[in-house]
Amino acid sequence: MSDHQQRRIPSTPGISGDALPPVEQHAKQYETVRNAHETELIEDYVELIGDLIRHRGEARAADISNRMAVSQATVSKMIRRLNELGLVTSKPYRSLFLTEEGQKMAETSRARHDVVLHFLRALGVDDSTARIDAEGMEHHVSDETLAIMQRFTEQHQQ
């Protein structure tokens, strides 16, 4: 048995992990996760391209490859996809540029990421772990939960 399987998650009074939610709610939970997975990688690329442009003045495929720890071929495939979706423009051997739609997506994704990151830090999560956790969580948090995270963070910064 693995360490993960051997560990027991402590129960929280008033919260039962044993009860299944109603069928409709359960189906909606999985649908929401599937939808988030579809856009997750696209948002990550667009967000990184926006960050590189903002901080370095340009976004190059080699920089994306290094920062995402993927091959240049993987980046090239994604750039073609982003181009087809109308999120970036590119020319061979040149930097990437976000379209207006791509810029909006990058800004939204960056804002969501920042809210989750600051929330985790406000909870006391160390910076390195918070950065890693925020990278995945930002795509799976509802607007309602995000707003609550934002309020919590603001209240704990005062």
N, C-alpha and C positions, 0 to 999 in steps of 0.2 A: 504494500500500500504506500502511495507517495505521501510526502509531508503534507501536501495540500489536502489530500483525502483524510489524513489523520487529524488535522486541526478541526476543532469544533468552533463554529461561530457562536459567540455567546448570545443567548436570547435576550430580546429587549421586551420589558413588560408592555403589554398592550399590543404587541406586534407579533403576529403568528406567521412563521415561514411555512407552515404546513398547509394552510388553506389556499386553494386555488381561487383566483379571481373569476368573476363571471366570464363566460365564453367570449362575449363581445369585447370586454375590456382586454382579455388575454390576447385576442386576435389583433386588437388595435396596438397593443404593446409591441408585438412582433412586426407588424406592418411598419410602425414608426422606426424601429431599428433597421429594418431592411431599407427603407427610404433614406435613412441617414447614411448607411453604408454606401449607397449608390453615389452620393455627392461628396462623401468624406475626402477621398483622394483628390478630387477635382478642387475642392476648397483648399486643401493643404497646399497644392501646387500654386494656385492663384494667390493665396495669402503669402507664400514665400516669395513669389515673383514681386508682389507689391512691396514686401519688406526689403528685398534686395534693391529695388529701384529707389526706395526712400532713403536707404542707408548708404548705398554705394553708387547711386546714379544710373545703374544698369543691372539687368538680370541676364546672365549668360547660362547656357545649358550646363557648362562645366561646374559653375557654382551651385546650381540646383542639384546636380549629381552628387557633389561632395557633401552638401548640407543634408540631403535626404538619404545618403549612403546607398544609392542605387546606381546602376550602370548608366552610361551616357545613352545607350540604346533604349533603356527604359524611359529616360527623360525625353528622348526624341519621339517615342510613341505617344507619350502624354502630351507633348507640345502639339503634335498633329491633331490629337483629340480636342485639346483646348482651342486650337485654331478653328476646327470644324464647328465647335460650339459657339464660336464668336466671342471668346473670352480673351484671346491674345492675338497679336499679330507678330509675325516673325519673317525674317529673311535669312537665307543660308549664311552662316558665318557672321551673323549680326546678333545684337542683343534682342531680348524679347520685350514687347510692350503690351500693356493691358489695354483692352478696348474699354469703352465707357462701362459696359456691362461687367467686364472683368474687374474693373476698378471698384465698382459697387460691391461685388462679391468679396473682393479682398478686404475692403473696409469692414463689411459686416462680419466676416470670419475673424478678422483681427480683433474687433470689438468683443465678440463672443469669447474668444480665447482669453483676452485680457480680464474679462469679468470672472471667468472660471479660475484663472491663475491667481488673481487677487483674493478671491474667496478662499481658495485652498491655503494661501499664505495667512489669511486672517484666522483660519482654523488652527494654525500652528504647524502646518506641513512645511518641511524645509524646502528651500528654493529649488534644488535639483529635482526632488520628487514632485513638487508642485508643477514644474515645467513639463515633466514627462506625463503626469496624469492629465494635465489640462489639454495636452495635445490630442487626446482621444475624446475626452469628455465634452469638449466644446461642440461637437457634432451631434451629441445625443441628448442635450439638455433642452427642454422646452423653453419657450419664451417666458412662460409663467415662472418656472424654476429659476431661470436666468435673472429675472427681475428681483426675485427674493434673494438670490445670491448677492446681487448688486446692493440691495438695501442692507443686508447683513454686513457686508464689507464696509459700507459707508458708516454704519452705526459703530463698528468696532475700530474705526480709524480715528474717532473723535476722542 
